[in-house]
Amino acid sequence: MKYILTTALLLLMSRWAAAAIATPADSLVILFGNKTRLVIHSDDKNGIRQLSNYDINKLISEMGLMMDSTDSREKYLVIDEKSTQRYLRDTVIVITRKDGKVTVTVKDRDKQSKVERKDESKDGTDADREYRRNQERRRRANWNLNIEGVGIGLNGLIQKTSSPAYSSEAYELRPIGSRYVSLGVGQMPTVVRGKTASLRLYYALEVSWNNFMFEQDNIAVKTPTGVAFVDAGRDLKKSKLTVTTINIPFVPRVTFYSSSGRKLFHLGAGVYGGYRIDSYTKIKELNNNKERNHSNFYLNNFRYGLIAHLGIAKTNFFVKYDLNPLFRPGYGPDVRAISFGIGL
């Protein structure tokens, strides 16, 4: 009898739907050739479906022990809240995902099997894209050398008001020789991300060198009344004033993407503040002898201004403009520094 019941319950798990068509929805009846009848009653179909959650072998084993007893009365096996866990299947399915690989592990009391699948789709589903975005956010959560913190470009001076004491020709710059260089570390976390655009915030700690190379053979000299641009009285290969500043920029960026998720371009506009940590003049004679002179040259110690970013594909451009004058008022020409170039 135990074997008949075992066979019947196992068949029941694969054929309950067909049996439901021929019998009422709240019961299943299976007839065997030896007139043995197996009847399962339930209030609804969900109750019958829940049988798949139980360990049938354990149930049959318990019923067999009860039938082997000397008591000939009807036997009942009651599964209540206390005994439910005892008869549930000991099967656990674990799904993990790492680096684009999906691992499905099925564990039970007797054995464990594992199936791995590598996700090789180009774009993937929405869940795949969200997973990659989360990975990118975590990568940018730490400080790192950032490509936008490294840049080269050129400097210029914009005169705001003219002064008889300072002729614009005295500090006229060589366009190519007046170079701008910056190095920095920073991060750019994503604030908001949509399907075709995202908002990021770039902030960093940068060190910049503004080189102002004079067109004429003039030398910047500190005098008691202010900075003076004095004629060297001889031919020079070059003469320049260099200002080294440590800066902190804050630039919100909007990045636009194609329908496939590829970056198209980005736009950014923000502010920066800085502090002068060094300044010096450097002259190079025709015989290549060099001379440096470190001084503050009445330069403003604090600098602040506006900054703009434009990125097309993998090429990044920047423009920086000082809102405060380069020199202290009354001690030098009323000029603002402007820098522009390419981020490496």
KENU-973657 format. One record per residue (C-alpha): x, y, z; residue in one letter. Coordinates in nm, 2 decimals. Each point is the difference from the previous one (the first is absolute). Layout:
# residues N
VOFI     east    north       up   sefi
VOFI        X        Y        Z      A
...
//
This chain:
# residues 344
VOFI     east    north       up   sefi
VOFI     0.00     0.00     0.00      M
VOFI     0.29     0.24     0.07      K
VOFI     0.13    -0.04    -0.35      Y
VOFI    -0.34     0.06    -0.15      I
VOFI    -0.04     0.33     0.19      L
VOFI     0.35     0.10    -0.09      T
VOFI    -0.05    -0.05    -0.37      T
VOFI    -0.34     0.17     0.01      A
VOFI     0.13     0.32     0.17      L
VOFI     0.30     0.02    -0.24      L
VOFI    -0.24    -0.03    -0.30      L
VOFI    -0.22     0.26     0.16      L
VOFI     0.27     0.27    -0.02      M
VOFI     0.02    -0.02    -0.38      S
VOFI    -0.36    -0.07    -0.09      R
VOFI    -0.20     0.21     0.25      W
VOFI    -0.12     0.24    -0.28      A
VOFI    -0.14    -0.28    -0.21      A
VOFI    -0.18    -0.15     0.29      A
VOFI    -0.15     0.34     0.10      A
VOFI    -0.19     0.01    -0.33      I
VOFI    -0.17    -0.33     0.06      A
VOFI    -0.09     0.06     0.37      T
VOFI    -0.12     0.29     0.21      P
VOFI     0.25     0.28     0.07      A
VOFI     0.02    -0.08     0.37      D
VOFI     0.09    -0.37    -0.03      S
VOFI     0.21    -0.25    -0.19      L
VOFI    -0.08    -0.37    -0.03      V
VOFI     0.24    -0.26    -0.14      I
VOFI    -0.12    -0.36    -0.06      L
VOFI     0.23    -0.30    -0.02      F
VOFI    -0.06    -0.33    -0.17      G
VOFI    -0.04    -0.19     0.33      N
VOFI    -0.28     0.24     0.11      K
VOFI     0.22     0.20     0.22      T
VOFI    -0.11     0.36     0.01      R
VOFI     0.21     0.30     0.09      L
VOFI    -0.21     0.31     0.08      V
VOFI     0.14     0.35     0.06      I
VOFI    -0.23     0.27     0.13      H
VOFI     0.07     0.37     0.01      S
VOFI    -0.20     0.33     0.03      D
VOFI     0.15     0.13    -0.32      D
VOFI     0.26    -0.08    -0.27      K
VOFI     0.26     0.20     0.18      N
VOFI    -0.01    -0.25     0.29      G
VOFI     0.08    -0.28    -0.24      I
VOFI     0.28     0.19    -0.17      R
VOFI     0.16     0.05     0.34      Q
VOFI     0.07    -0.37     0.02      L
VOFI     0.30     0.05    -0.22      S
VOFI     0.17     0.19     0.29      N
VOFI     0.00    -0.32     0.22      Y
VOFI     0.24    -0.29     0.01      D
VOFI    -0.23    -0.29    -0.13      I
VOFI     0.25    -0.27     0.09      N
VOFI     0.01     0.12     0.36      K
VOFI    -0.38     0.01     0.02      L
VOFI    -0.04    -0.36    -0.14      I
VOFI     0.27    -0.12     0.24      S
VOFI    -0.19     0.14     0.29      E
VOFI    -0.33    -0.15    -0.12      M
VOFI     0.17    -0.34    -0.05      G
VOFI     0.12    -0.01     0.36      L
VOFI    -0.35     0.09     0.12      M
VOFI    -0.16    -0.28    -0.21      M
VOFI     0.26    -0.26     0.13      D
VOFI    -0.12     0.06     0.35      S
VOFI    -0.24    -0.26     0.17      T
VOFI    -0.28     0.25     0.02      D
VOFI    -0.24    -0.06    -0.28      S
VOFI    -0.19     0.32     0.03      R
VOFI     0.02     0.27    -0.27      E
VOFI     0.32     0.19     0.01      K
VOFI     0.03     0.38    -0.04      Y
VOFI     0.31     0.20    -0.06      L
VOFI    -0.06     0.36     0.10      V
VOFI     0.24     0.27    -0.13      I
VOFI    -0.04     0.31     0.22      D
VOFI     0.21     0.31     0.06      E
VOFI     0.24    -0.19     0.22      K
VOFI     0.07    -0.29    -0.24      S
VOFI    -0.01     0.20    -0.33      T
VOFI     0.38     0.05    -0.01      Q
VOFI     0.05    -0.37     0.06      R
VOFI    -0.17    -0.10    -0.33      Y
VOFI     0.11     0.29    -0.23      L
VOFI     0.25    -0.07    -0.27      R
VOFI     0.36     0.08     0.10      D
VOFI     0.08     0.16    -0.33      T
VOFI     0.16     0.35    -0.03      V
VOFI     0.06     0.18    -0.33      I
VOFI     0.27     0.27     0.01      V
VOFI     0.05     0.24    -0.29      I
VOFI     0.31     0.22     0.00      T
VOFI     0.14     0.24    -0.25      R
VOFI     0.36     0.13    -0.03      K
VOFI     0.19     0.16    -0.28      D
VOFI    -0.27    -0.09    -0.26      G
VOFI    -0.01    -0.37     0.11      K
VOFI    -0.32    -0.15     0.13      V
VOFI     0.03    -0.30     0.24      T
VOFI    -0.29    -0.21     0.11      V
VOFI     0.06    -0.24     0.29      T
VOFI    -0.26    -0.26     0.10      V
VOFI     0.06    -0.15     0.35      K
VOFI    -0.18    -0.28     0.17      D
VOFI     0.08    -0.26     0.27      R
VOFI     0.16    -0.25    -0.24      D
VOFI     0.18     0.20    -0.27      K
VOFI     0.09     0.34    -0.13      Q
VOFI     0.01     0.10    -0.36      S
VOFI     0.12     0.33    -0.16      K
VOFI    -0.07     0.15    -0.34      V
VOFI     0.19     0.30    -0.13      E
VOFI    -0.10     0.23    -0.29      R
VOFI     0.20     0.28    -0.14      K
VOFI    -0.20     0.30    -0.11      D
VOFI     0.14     0.08    -0.34      E
VOFI    -0.27     0.24    -0.12      S
VOFI     0.12     0.34    -0.12      K
VOFI    -0.26     0.21     0.15      D
VOFI    -0.19    -0.24     0.22      G
VOFI    -0.33     0.05     0.17      T
VOFI    -0.10     0.29     0.22      D
VOFI     0.12    -0.19     0.30      A
VOFI     0.34    -0.06    -0.17      D
VOFI     0.04     0.37    -0.08      R
VOFI    -0.10     0.10     0.36      E
VOFI     0.26    -0.25     0.13      Y
VOFI     0.27     0.16    -0.21      R
VOFI    -0.10     0.34     0.11      R
VOFI     0.02    -0.10     0.37      N
VOFI     0.34    -0.15    -0.06      Q
VOFI     0.11     0.33    -0.15      E
VOFI    -0.13     0.20     0.29      R
VOFI     0.18    -0.22     0.25      R
VOFI     0.33     0.04    -0.20      R
VOFI    -0.03     0.38     0.00      R
VOFI    -0.08     0.01     0.38      A
VOFI     0.37     0.01     0.08      N
VOFI     0.25     0.27    -0.08      W
VOFI     0.20    -0.07    -0.31      N
VOFI     0.22     0.17    -0.26      L
VOFI    -0.26     0.16    -0.22      N
VOFI     0.05     0.08    -0.37      I
VOFI    -0.17     0.34     0.04      E
VOFI     0.25     0.09     0.27      G
VOFI     0.29    -0.01    -0.25      V
VOFI     0.01     0.27    -0.27      G
VOFI     0.22     0.21    -0.22      I
VOFI    -0.09     0.32    -0.17      G
VOFI     0.08     0.37    -0.05      L
VOFI    -0.03     0.31     0.21      N
VOFI    -0.11     0.35    -0.07      G
VOFI    -0.06     0.33     0.18      L
VOFI    -0.31     0.21    -0.05      I
VOFI     0.03     0.37     0.10      Q
VOFI    -0.30     0.13     0.19      K
VOFI     0.11     0.36     0.05      T
VOFI     0.30     0.19    -0.15      S
VOFI     0.25     0.18     0.21      S
VOFI     0.26     0.26    -0.11      P
VOFI     0.26    -0.18     0.22      A
VOFI    -0.03    -0.32    -0.19      Y
VOFI     0.01    -0.02    -0.37      S
VOFI    -0.16    -0.31    -0.15      S
VOFI     0.31    -0.05    -0.22      E
VOFI     0.21    -0.04     0.32      A
VOFI    -0.17    -0.32     0.10      Y
VOFI    -0.11    -0.12    -0.35      E
VOFI     0.02    -0.38    -0.01      L
VOFI     0.14    -0.26    -0.25      R
VOFI    -0.31    -0.21    -0.10      P
VOFI     0.18    -0.33    -0.03      I
VOFI     0.25     0.05     0.28      G
VOFI    -0.25     0.09     0.27      S
VOFI    -0.09    -0.36     0.09      R
VOFI    -0.24    -0.14     0.26      Y
VOFI     0.06    -0.33     0.17      V
VOFI    -0.21    -0.17     0.28      S
VOFI     0.01    -0.33     0.19      L
VOFI    -0.27    -0.12     0.23      G
VOFI    -0.18    -0.27     0.19      V
VOFI    -0.38    -0.01     0.03      G
VOFI    -0.32    -0.19    -0.05      Q
VOFI    -0.32     0.04    -0.21      M
VOFI    -0.29    -0.18     0.16      P
VOFI    -0.33    -0.04    -0.19      T
VOFI    -0.28     0.21     0.16      V
VOFI    -0.29    -0.10    -0.23      V
VOFI     0.00    -0.25    -0.29      R
VOFI    -0.26    -0.03    -0.27      G
VOFI    -0.01    -0.20    -0.33      K
VOFI     0.14     0.28    -0.22      T
VOFI     0.17     0.24     0.25      A
VOFI     0.17     0.01     0.34      S
VOFI     0.09     0.27     0.25      L
VOFI     0.34    -0.03     0.17      R
VOFI     0.20     0.22     0.23      L
VOFI     0.38     0.03    -0.06      Y
VOFI     0.21     0.13     0.29      Y
VOFI     0.37    -0.04     0.05      A
VOFI     0.32     0.13     0.16      L
VOFI     0.22     0.15    -0.28      E
VOFI     0.34     0.17    -0.02      V
VOFI     0.04     0.23    -0.30      S
VOFI     0.28     0.20    -0.16      W
VOFI    -0.08     0.32    -0.19      N
VOFI     0.29     0.10    -0.21      N
VOFI    -0.02     0.36    -0.13      F
VOFI     0.28     0.04    -0.26      M
VOFI     0.06     0.36    -0.11      F
VOFI     0.02     0.09    -0.37      E
VOFI     0.26     0.28     0.07      Q
VOFI     0.34    -0.04     0.17      D
VOFI    -0.16     0.12     0.33      N
VOFI     0.04    -0.14     0.35      I
VOFI    -0.25     0.02     0.28      A
VOFI     0.16     0.17     0.30      V
VOFI    -0.14     0.07     0.35      K
VOFI     0.04     0.36     0.11      T
VOFI    -0.11     0.18     0.32      P
VOFI    -0.30     0.15    -0.19      T
VOFI    -0.10    -0.30    -0.20      G
VOFI     0.10    -0.24    -0.28      V
VOFI     0.19     0.14    -0.29      A
VOFI     0.07    -0.14    -0.34      F
VOFI     0.35     0.11    -0.07      V
VOFI     0.19    -0.01    -0.33      D
VOFI     0.29    -0.25     0.04      A
VOFI     0.22     0.22    -0.23      G
VOFI     0.11    -0.31    -0.19      R
VOFI    -0.14    -0.27    -0.22      D
VOFI    -0.15    -0.29     0.19      L
VOFI    -0.11    -0.34    -0.12      K
VOFI    -0.30     0.02     0.24      K
VOFI    -0.13     0.17     0.31      S
VOFI    -0.30    -0.11     0.19      K
VOFI    -0.20     0.02     0.33      L
VOFI    -0.12    -0.33     0.14      T
VOFI    -0.28    -0.03     0.26      V
VOFI    -0.06    -0.33     0.18      T
VOFI    -0.34    -0.04     0.16      T
VOFI    -0.18    -0.28     0.18      I
VOFI    -0.37    -0.01    -0.11      N
VOFI    -0.33    -0.17     0.09      I
VOFI    -0.25    -0.01    -0.29      P
VOFI    -0.37    -0.09     0.02      F
VOFI    -0.15    -0.07    -0.34      V
VOFI    -0.35    -0.15    -0.05      P
VOFI    -0.01    -0.20    -0.33      R
VOFI    -0.27    -0.11    -0.23      V
VOFI     0.09    -0.30    -0.21      T
VOFI    -0.20    -0.12    -0.30      F
VOFI    -0.02    -0.35    -0.13      Y
VOFI    -0.12    -0.18    -0.32      S
VOFI    -0.29    -0.25     0.01      S
VOFI     0.27    -0.28     0.03      S
VOFI     0.15     0.17     0.31      G
VOFI     0.31     0.14    -0.17      R
VOFI     0.12     0.34     0.12      K
VOFI    -0.06     0.28    -0.25      L
VOFI     0.12     0.32     0.17      F
VOFI    -0.01     0.18     0.33      H
VOFI    -0.04     0.36     0.12      L
VOFI     0.11     0.14     0.33      G
VOFI     0.01     0.34     0.17      A
VOFI     0.12     0.08     0.35      G
VOFI     0.23     0.20     0.23      V
VOFI     0.35    -0.04     0.15      Y
VOFI     0.20     0.15     0.28      G
VOFI     0.37     0.00     0.05      G
VOFI     0.30     0.12     0.20      Y
VOFI     0.34     0.11    -0.13      R
VOFI     0.28    -0.23     0.14      I
VOFI     0.29     0.13    -0.21      D
VOFI     0.09     0.26    -0.27      S
VOFI     0.32     0.09    -0.17      Y
VOFI     0.16     0.15    -0.31      T
VOFI     0.22    -0.19    -0.24      K
VOFI     0.22     0.15    -0.27      I
VOFI     0.21    -0.19    -0.25      K
VOFI     0.30     0.17    -0.17      E
VOFI     0.11    -0.05    -0.35      L
VOFI     0.28    -0.22     0.13      N
VOFI    -0.26    -0.21     0.18      N
VOFI     0.09     0.12     0.35      N
VOFI    -0.30     0.00     0.22      K
VOFI    -0.10     0.22     0.30      E
VOFI    -0.29    -0.03     0.24      R
VOFI    -0.13     0.24     0.25      N
VOFI    -0.28    -0.10     0.25      H
VOFI    -0.23     0.27     0.14      S
VOFI    -0.36     0.07     0.05      N
VOFI     0.01     0.29    -0.26      F
VOFI    -0.31     0.14     0.17      Y
VOFI    -0.21    -0.28    -0.14      L
VOFI    -0.33    -0.08     0.16      N
VOFI     0.04    -0.31     0.23      N
VOFI    -0.36    -0.11    -0.06      F
VOFI    -0.15    -0.07    -0.34      R
VOFI    -0.35    -0.09    -0.10      Y
VOFI    -0.20    -0.02    -0.32      G
VOFI    -0.21    -0.18    -0.24      L
VOFI     0.07    -0.33    -0.18      I
VOFI    -0.17    -0.17    -0.30      A
VOFI     0.05    -0.35    -0.13      H
VOFI    -0.09    -0.14    -0.35      L
VOFI     0.06    -0.36    -0.09      G
VOFI    -0.06    -0.16    -0.34      I
VOFI     0.05    -0.38    -0.01      A
VOFI     0.33    -0.04     0.18      K
VOFI     0.13     0.36    -0.05      T
VOFI    -0.04     0.24     0.29      N
VOFI     0.03     0.38    -0.02      F
VOFI     0.01     0.25     0.29      F
VOFI    -0.01     0.38     0.05      V
VOFI     0.09     0.18     0.32      K
VOFI    -0.05     0.37     0.07      Y
VOFI     0.11     0.18     0.32      D
VOFI    -0.26     0.24     0.14      L
VOFI     0.25     0.18     0.22      N
VOFI     0.30     0.19    -0.13      P
VOFI     0.34    -0.17    -0.03      L
VOFI     0.18     0.28     0.20      F
VOFI    -0.11     0.19     0.31      R
VOFI    -0.19     0.32    -0.08      P
VOFI     0.24     0.29    -0.05      G
VOFI     0.31    -0.22    -0.01      Y
VOFI    -0.02    -0.13    -0.35      G
VOFI    -0.21     0.01    -0.32      P
VOFI    -0.37    -0.08     0.03      D
VOFI     0.00    -0.32    -0.19      V
VOFI    -0.19    -0.34     0.03      R
VOFI     0.16    -0.33    -0.10      A
VOFI    -0.17    -0.23    -0.24      I
VOFI     0.11    -0.36    -0.08      S
VOFI    -0.13    -0.25    -0.25      F
VOFI     0.11    -0.33    -0.13      G
VOFI    -0.05    -0.38    -0.02      I
VOFI    -0.04    -0.24     0.29      G
VOFI     0.22    -0.31    -0.03      L
//
